[in-house]
Amino acid sequence: MSEYRRLYQPGGSYFFTVVTHQRIRILSRPDHVIRLKSAFDKIMKKRPFIMEAFVFLPDHIHCIWRLPPGGSDYSTRWRLLKGYFSVGIDKPANNRGERIIWQRRFWEHLLRDEEDWSKHMDHIHHNAVKHGYVRSPEHWSHSSFGEMLKEGLYAPG
C-alpha cells in the first residue's frame, strides 16, 4: 500500500498533470475539448479557483491552479471535474461505477516560489511542441499561451 500523502496548502498554487485511461486520445475530439472546458467552468463556479495556465493535449492535461485563501481541497475539484466531463460519454464503467476515461489518480506539485512557478508555466506552454503537435506554442489552440502572450509574459515567435 502506498504511503503517499498529498499536501494541501490553503491559497496555494499547484501544478497538475491528469492523464486519460491508458492514454486514450479522447481529447483529440473537438466536442470533448468543449465538454472539458464546460466542466472546468462548472467546477470553477461551484468551488472557485483561478486557472493560471493550462494545456489540453489529446491524452493528458497540465495546468496551474491558484486556490482561494480558505480553500485547499483540489482533490474534490478534480473528482467532480472528471465526473462532469464523463457524463454521457459512452465508455465502460469499472466496479465502482466510474466511467473508464481518466486514470484514477493525478499528479500534483505545490509551487514553492516564482522560479518554480515559471518553470512549470514554461513546461505547460511548450508541452504541445515537446510532443510534436506543433512547432511553436502559439500554434496550439488548447492552451493559455495566447493569453500569456497578450499579457506580455512571453515574447512573440
N, C-alpha and C positions, 0 to 999 in steps of 0.2 A: 504494500500500500504506500502510496506517495505521501510524503510529509510536506508537500508544497503548501505554503501559506501565502495568500495574496496580501498585499499591502494596501490598505485603504486610508488615503490621506484626504480629509475634507478640503475642498478647494484645490486639490492637486491637478496637475496636468499630466496626462498619461498618453503614451504611445501604445496602440493596439494593433495586433495582427489577428484577423479572423479568416479562417480557411474553409472552403467548401468541402463537403464529404468526398473523400477520395479524389480531391482536386478536380471534381467535375466543373466544366466551364459554364456554369449556369448564368453567370453574369455577362456572358458574351451576347445574350439576347437583350435588345433594347428595352423590351417590355419589362424584363426583370430588373434592369437598372432603374427604370421609372418606379417599379414596385419597391426597390430598396430605398430610393430617395424618399418615397412616401412613408415608408416605415420609420426612417430617421425623423422626418417631420413630426410624425405622430408621437414618437418617444420624447423628442425634444420639448414638445408642448406638455406632455404628461409628467415627465421627470427631467426638468431642464438641465442643460449643459451647453457649453459652447464647443462647436466643432471648429478647431483651429486650422486643421488641414486634413485632407483625405485623398485617397486614390482608390478607385474601384477597378480591379483587374478581373479578367474572366473567372479566375478561381480563388481569389482572395482579396481582402480589403486591408488597407493600412490607414490609420487615422490618429489624430491627436485630439483629445478632448480635454477641456478645462471644466472641472466640476464646480458647482456653486460652493460658496464658503461653508455652508452647513451640510453639504452632500458629499458622500464618498462611495455610494453603492453603484458602482459601474456594472457589477455582475448582473443585477436585476435588469438594468437597462439593456445589456446585451441579450439576456434571455428573452425579454419582451420584443426586442428588435428582431431577433431571429424568428420568433413566433409570428409576429405580424407579417414579416416577409413571406413566411412559409404557407400561410393560409391560402388555400386554393391552388397551390402548386401540386401537380399530380406526381407525387413521389411516394414510395412505400414508407410505412411507419415502422419504428422499432418497437421493442416490447414495452416501452414507456409511453407509446402513443405519439412520439415525436417524429415528424417527417425527416427522412434521411436526406438532408440538404447541406447541413453545416457539420463541421467537426464539432464534437461535444464541447470542447474547451476553446479557449482563446489565449493568446499571449499578451501580457501587459507589461509595461515598464513605466515606473514613476519617473518623470523627467526631473532631474536634480537641479539643473541650472540652465542658464541661457545657452551655453555651449552644447549641452546635451539636447536641448530643445532644437537648436539649429541643425545639429547632426541628423536628428530624426526627421525634421522638416525636409531636409535635402533627400534623405532616403525615400520618403513618401513621393516627392515630386519627380525623382529620377527613376522610380521603380518600373514604369512602363518602358523606359529606354533600356534599363537593365534586362528586362525580359524580352526585348526585341520587338515590341509592338509599334514603336515609333522611334524616330531618330533624335527627337528633341521633346522635352516635356510639354512645351506649348501645343504640341500636336495631339496630345491625349486629352480628349474632352471630358473624361470622367475623373477629374481631379480638381483640386483647389488651386492649381498652379496659375491659371489665368487671373484669378482674384489677387493672388500674391504679386503677380506681375504688375497689375494695376496699382496696388498699394506700394510698389517700389521695393518690395522685399527681394525681388530678383530682377536682373537686367535682361532685356530682350535678347533673343538669339544666342 
